[in-house]
Amino acid sequence: MPGAGAARVLPTWVLPTWVLLAWVLLALPPSLAQPQPSGRRWVTEKEARFDTTYADWVGADLINIYAFNHSVRRNRTEGVRVSVNVLSDHKDLPVLFVVRQKEAVVSFQVPLILRGLYQRKYAYQEVSRTLCQPQTKAEVETQHFYVDVSTLSLNASYQLRVTRVENFVLRTNERFSFNATAAQPQYFKYEFPEGLDSVIVKVTSAMAFPCSVISIQDILCPVYDLDNNVAFIGMYQTMTKKAAITVQKKDFPSNSFYVVVVVKTEDEACGGALPYYPLSKNASPDEPVDQHNRQKMLEVTVSPAITSEAYVSSMLFCLGIFLSFYVLTLLIACWESCRQQKRKGLLAAMDSPSLDTASLLGHARSIPDSFLGHAPYDSYGYGSFGNGSSGSTEGVTDSMGSAEVPYGYVGERSLENVAGRPRLDSLSSVEEDDYDTLADIDYDKNVIRTKQYLCVADLARKDKRVLRKKYQIYFWNIATIAVFYALPVIQLVITYQTVVNVTGNQDICYYNFLCAHPLGNLSAFNNILSNLGYVLLGLLFLLIILQREINYNRALMRNDTHALECGIPKHFGLFYAMGTALMMEGLLSACYHVCPNYTNFQFDTSFMYMIAGLCMLKLYQKRHPDINASAYSAYACLALVIFFSVVGVVFGKGNTAFWIVFSVIHIVATLLLSTQLYYMGRWKLDSGILRRILHVLYTDCVRQCSGPMYVDRMVLLVMGNIVNWSLAAYGLIVRPNDFASYLLAIGICNLLLYFAFYIIMKLRSGERIKLIPLLCIVGTSVVWGFALFFFFQGLSTWQKTPAESREHNRNCILLDFFDDHDIWHFLSSIAMFGSFLVLLTLDDDLDCVQRDKIYVF
C-alpha cells in the first residue's frame, strides 16, 4: 500500500474522455448551451438602508441578498416600497426579486410580463411594489425583511431602491395625489375613526386613459395589486375619470382596509381602443411589447357617508310626501260631499227644476250662438270645420242616410232597458260576440258609424253588461301579466345583487356611485325607496276608482236617470288597469334599480309602454265605448312593442337593416291605425283593398275635387302621420343609441297629440273644463316639466362601459340621500297620478248632459 504522500497515477483513458466531453459541449446548439449554475453558487448578503439606490449586478452563480430593518409602532403605520429597474435586456432570462418579510413573501420578475386581451403580452422594465405591513402588538418593534436578487443570466445589471411611503395612511376628507402605472401600482391604508361606520372612497383623475382599477381589500397579506390578480378579493371597479365605492365598517373586522389602484395594460375595459400590436418579420407572435411610460395621475379622498339618522329621516320624508296625497284626497272628498249635500238641500227647497234637470226633461241646453265664427250646432250638426258642402258623392249619400236615423231612438231604447231589467244582471247572460255577429246588427253599425256627425249615443248602443265585462278583462289581464312578469324579475335581480356582493365586481351594476347608499344586501337603497311613490299613488288611484264605481253602481240600483242616460258612459276596467300598471311600474323600476344594467333594462320600461297605451285607449274609449279595442288585441300590440324594444336595444345599435325594417313597420302601422280610426272600424283589409283605395282616389281626387267627409278626424290623423313619419325619419337618420327611450318617446308624443286634440275639440264643442280637472292639467304640466328636467340629467348609462358611465355620476342633491334620478321618480309618479286624474275628471261637466247631446271626436 503506498504512503499517504505518494502521487496518484491517472489511468490512460481519462485524458481522451475529457477531450471528448469538451467537444460535445462545444457542438451543442446555442439554445442548449445556456449558462448553468456551477456546483457552488455565491451568496452575498449586504446590510442596506432606506432611500439609497443600489446599482449592482447578478449572474447565474451569484445571488444578492439585501437586509433591511425598520421600526414598527403599534399606533402608526408606515408603508415600504421596493423599486427596481433592470438595465440588461434579457427578456428570456428575467431577474427574480423575492422580498421576504414577517408573515408575507412577495416575488416578481423583471421584465414583468402582464397579459392583456387575446393573451397579448406587455413587458415592463421598471417595477415598484408596496410591501404588505404585518401587524404588531408591541409598542415598538424592529422588523427585518430581505430582498433576494437572482437570475439565470450570465450577467444582469439592475438598480434597487427601498423607500418609505409618504401619506400611506389616508385621512378623512383629505385629498392625496399620486401616480401609478401597470407595473407600479399603489395602495394605501385607511382606518375607521371612532364613531364613523361608513365612508365613501372617491378617486378622480383629469385624464380618462389609461384605464385603471380601484379595489377595496381587507388588511391581509399578500395584497393583490397587479392587473392579473386585482379582482381576486374585495370590491373593485374600473375607472376613467371617476370612481366611488361605499365601504362599511361592519365588513372589515380590523376596522381598516386598503385602497388599491392599478393601471390596466389595455383600455378596452374602459371603452378605449386596443393598441396597435406591432409584429416585425423577425419577431415571434408571442414577443412581449414594451408599453414604455403608461402612467396615470390620480387623486383619492375618503369622506364620511351618511348616518343611520339620515336613512330614517329620508324614509319618513318619502312616506310623508306621498301619504299627504291620501290626506289631500280625503279632504277634497269631504269638501265635495258637503258641497253635494248643500246642493241637494237647495234643489229640494226650490220649486223649479235646475238647468241640468231641464236638460234631462228635454228642454234645450243653452249653447253658444256662434262657434268659432260658424252657426250654432243646431243649424249644421257636429263634426266639421266647415259646413260640409264640399263633401263627395258618397259623403252626401251617407249623410242623407244618417239623417234618416233620428237621435230619439237611442233614448227610447235606453228607457226601455231601464224599465225592463235591473242594471246589474249577471255578466255571463249576454256576450258581445252574439250581438256583433248578427247580419242586421252589422248593417246597422255601417249605417250608424258612417254618419258624418256622431254623438256618444251612436257609439254607446251595446249592452252595458257586455261592455263592463269587456273592459274588466283589461284589469284581470294586466293583473295576471304583472304576477307572471314580476316573480322571475324579483328572483333575477336578487341573484344579480348576490353576485355583486359575493364577487365584489361593481362593474355589473350601473349605479350613481357618488350617491348610492347601501342598506342590508342592497347596494343603492335610495334608488329603490324613491319608487315608493308609484306604488302608493297607484294604490290611491285604485281606491278613488273603487269609490267612484261604488257610487255609480248605487246610482244604477236606484235607477238614477243621470247615471243611466247622461254623461260619458262609465267603464272602470281601463282605470283599474292604469292604476295597476302604475303600481307595477314602481315595483319593476325598483327591481331594475337593484342592479341596473344592459340585461334588465326592459324591467324599467315595459309598464311605461303599457301606461302610455292604456291612457290612449282610455281617452279614445270615452267617446267611442262600443268600438274600442279589446284587451287581447291591445295587450298583443303592447307585447309587440316590448319585443321591438328588446330587439332594438340588442341588435339596433348601428344596424342599418334593423332601422330600415323598423321604420317601414312604424309607417305601415301608422297608416293602418289611421284608416281604422278614420272609418271607425268599418273597413276590411283583404285582397280588394288596393282596388278600393284606387277607386276612392279616382272618385274624390280625379273625377271631382272634394274634401274629406270627416274633417276633424282627418285633421287629427294628418297631424299624427306627420309626427310619426318625422319620428321614423329621425330614427332612420340619427339612429339614437337609446332605442328604448326612443320607442317610449313615440308613444308619449302620440299620447300628447291625441290629448291636445281632445282638449281643443272639447272646448270647440261648447263644453267646459271644471275646476278640479283644470287644476290637475296645470299642476301636472308643471310637474312633468320639472320631472323631465331631472330625467335628462343622465347620471349613468348602460349604453357605455361601466367606467364611462361613472363619468356621469353626481353627488346627492336632496337630504344628502336622493340624487337627480330619485327626484325624477318622485315627480314622475306625481305627474302620472295627476295625468290619471285628468283622464278621470276631464268630462265631469257632462254628467248631467244627455248622450245624444255629447259629440264624438
Secondary structure, 3 states (H helix, E strand, C coil): CCCCCCCCCCCCCHHHHHHHHHHHHHHCCHHHCCCCCCCCCEEEEEECCCCCEEEEEECCCEEEEEEEEEEEECCECCEEEEEEEECCCCCCCCEEEEEEECCEEEEEEECEEEECHHHCEEEECEEEEECCCCCCCCCEEEEEEEEEEEECCCCEEEEEEEEEECCCEECECCCEEEEEECCCCEEEEEECCCCCCEEEEEEECCCCCCCEEEEEEECCCCCCCCCCCCCCCCEEEEECCEEEEEEEHHHCCCCEEEEEEEECCCCHHHCCCCCCCCCCCCCCCCCCEECCCCEEEEEEEEEECCCHHHHHHHHHHHHHHHHHHHHHHHHHHHHHHHHHHHHHHHHHHCCCCCHHHHHHCCCCCCCCCCECCECCHHHHCCCCCCCCCCCCHHHHHHHHHHHCCCCHHHHHHHHHHHHHCCCCCCHHHCCHHHHHCCHHHHHHHHHHHCCCCCEHHHHCCCCHHHHHHHHHHHHHHHHHHHHHHHHHHHHHHHHHHHHHHHHCECCCCCCCHHHCCCECCECCHHHHHCCHHHHHHHHHHHHHHHHHHHHHHHHHHCCCHHHHHECCCCCCHHHHHHHHHHHHHHHHHHHHHHCCCCCCCHHHHHHHHHHHHHHHHHHHHCCCCCCCCCHHHHHHHHHHHHHHHHHHHHHCCCCHHHHHHHHHHHHHHHHHHHHHHHCCCCCCCCCCHHHHHHHHHHHHHHHCCCCCCCHHHHHHHHHHHHHHHHHHHHHHHHCCCCHHHHHHHHHHHHHHHHHHHHHHHHHHCCCCCCHHHHHHHHHHHHHHHHHHHHHCCCCCCCCCCHHHHHCCCCCCCECCCECHHHHHHHHHHHHHHHHHHHHHHCCHHHCCCEHHHCECC
